[in-house]
Amino acid sequence: MITCPNCAHPNPDTASHCEACYTPLPEMVPCPQCGASVSGGAEFCGQCGSPVAPEIAIAQNVPPTFINSPSAMPAVDPASLGTELPATALNAPGAAARPPLNAPTQLQTFCARLLHIQTNTKIELPPHLSVIHIGKPNDRIPPDVDVSNLPDADVVSRIHADLRVEGGIYFLEDIGSTNGTYVNNLPLRTGDRYRLRPGDRISLGKGDKVSFLFQIDPST
C-alpha cells in the first residue's frame, strides 16, 4: 500500500495518484533481493535490509607507470656519487623548506544539524553517535533529539525515527511511528532508510507541523 502524503489515504501499490484527493503518489520500486515494494527515495529495503540502488564503481583508464622503465629513472652523474651536498645549498634562499616530520595533519570535519522550520531553532546532532534517536522521553529508548518542547509535538511519537551515521553519511529511518515520517513531503515507509542530503525537509507526523531542514556545515 502507498500512503498519500496529502490526505494519508491508503492506495494500492499500482496507483499513481491518490484515489481520494488525486495527489501524485511517490514511486515504489521492487527490492532487487526480496521483491518487496520500497519507497523510490529509500537506499535500503525495510523488509530484508538489502541496498536498493547500490552505487556502481566506474573504473578510470589510467596509463600504467613502469617503475623499471629507463625513461622513469633520472640520470645520475657518476662523478657525484659518494659526495655530500654542499651546506650552502641547504640554506640557499631559493631552497624549499621542508615541513617537520611530526607536523599535525588537519582533517576537515563536518557539523550536522536539524533546523526546526516553525521556530527557526537549530538542533546540533551529536557527532559521537552512530545512531541518533528522535522522539520524546520514554522508558524504552531515551531520545538523543528530544522534540517534546517544540510546538505541536503531540503528532510525534515517543519512539519516532532514527538517524544512522555510516562513513559520514546520514540515513533517516522511521521506526514504527504512529503518524509517519516524511522526506520532502513524501512518506517514508517503516524500516526503509533514506540517505539525507543537505536541504532535505524532514516532517515528523502528519500535517507538516513538526518539520526540519537537514544541514551540514564544515568545521575545523
MARKOLPA-489955 format. One record per residue (C-alpha): x, y, z. Coordinates in pm, whole numbers, plus 50000, padded with zeros to 5 digits. Example, Ala and Ser with C-alpha at 12.3 -4.5 7.8 and 13.67 -1.06 7.14 Angstrom:
512304955050780 513674989450714 
This chain:
500005000050000 501085035849923 500085062450177 499085095750026 501385123750156 498465148350139 495465130550295 497045098050428 494605076950226 495925041250165 496255033249795 497225001249609 500864997249503 499905001449136 498255035749187 499985066849050 497535092149202 495605091749528 492135076849493 490745102249741 492395135749653 494225128049324 497615139049462 500595123349276 501935093849476 505615085549538 507095059649305 507535024749452 510335002149330 510834964749392 513674953349615 516234935349394 516774909549670 513324900349808 510914918149569 509144938749839 507874973449745 510225001049862 509875038949850 511645053349548 513975075049756 514995047850002 518535034149998 517755001550184 514804977450186 512724977350503 512004940150469 515414923950413 517824953150463 519424949450121 520584980949934 518004991749679 520295011749448 523905002349514 526505026049380 528375013849075 532075020049072 533395033448743 536905022748651 539035050448511 541585044248238 544865054748396 548035048648193 550355024248371 553595036048525 556555013348465 558855015448765 561804999448587 561355018948266 564565036648158 562615068748095 561325068648454 564825067048604 566605100548644 570105103548502 572865101848764 576245117548723 578845091248827 581135119048948 578555129549208 578385095249372 579895094049717 579935132049763 577895152450009 575595180949920 577255214349999 575935230950314 575345263150122 572795245549903 570715235850207 570475271350334 570115288349997 567295314349978 565595295749696 565655262149870 562195249249957 561595245050329 560615210050436 557705206550677 558565190051010 558085152651008 555785153151309 553625182051193 549945175151274 547605169250981 544395189350995 541365169950874 538185187950782 535175176850983 531505184250934 528825196251174 525335182351108 522205198351244 518425199851214 516845234051164 513325234351308 511355253751047 508445265051265 510655281951530 513935286551335 515705266751610 518985248951534 519465214451688 523055202151670 523335164651611 525675145551847 528915139451650 529965108651850 526845087151797 526335062651511 522575060251586 520655091451689 517165085451830 514495111851759 511345113451970 510125122252318 511055109752667 510095073552732 511185043352937 512465022352644 514695043252416 515515078052552 515745103152264 519015119252166 516955146151991 514035154952220 511225173252037 508775173552328 509235211252384 508505220552021 505055232951912 502605205751800 504885178551942 501765157552012 501915144651650 505385129751717 505685095051869 507845089152175 509935064951966 509625080351621 512705078951396 516445071851388 519335088851217 522075063851131 525575076451053 527785054750831 531045068750697 529895104550741 526625097650555 523315102650739 520385079050682 516845085450812 514645056450920 511105055851060 510995030251342 507265024951371 505855059351447 502105064151470 501785093951234 504665086250998 507855103050880 508065123450558 511045134350349 510405162850104 506645157150154 506885120250058 506155092950317 509005070950437 507895035150494 508755019550828 512135002350804 513225019350481 516395040050514 516675072850320 520055088850252 519805125050361 521325153550164 521725189850273 518445208350228 516195177850265 512965185750451 512035161250728 508495161150872 507605141551185 503905132651184 501085143550958 500265178950855 503855191650827 503575206351178 506975195051309 509435199851024 513195202950993 515795211050730 518855188350731 522045208950721 525775200950710 528445227550760 532235222750752 534045229151078 537675227951183 
